[in-house]
Structures are given as C-alpha cells and as structure tokens.
Amino acid sequence: MSMTQQILTALALYMIIEGMIPFIGPGFFRRNVVRLAQLDDNQLRVVGLMVMLTGVGLLYLIRL
C-alpha cells in the first residue's frame, strides 16, 4: 500500500468514526459541542493536545 493510500485510508477511517458519534447519539453530540464551545482557548488547546497524545500513543502501540 502506498503512502498516499495509507493517508487516504486513515482520513476515511477518521471520517467514519467522527460521523458515527452524531449518528448514534445526536443529543450527546449536541451537548458536548455546546460544552466545547464554552471552553476558553487554552482549555480547548489542552483538550486537543490530550487527544493528539492519545492518538500518538495508540499509533505507537499498534506499530510495535
């Protein structure tokens, strides 16, 4: 599988997972979007950093 195919596969999987959240629980999704919108920039950055670090850790474990 080429690098382009891997990147597109990762993007497609990301889109599927992101789409599942509002599809399965629209009320849950809506409440959490409202809560995220109320965070200040620094809090939102911390959340983003935690999500990224979790993803990096998961990738590391998968690639062992």
Order of alpha helices (4+ residues) and beta strands (2+ residues): alpha-alpha-alpha
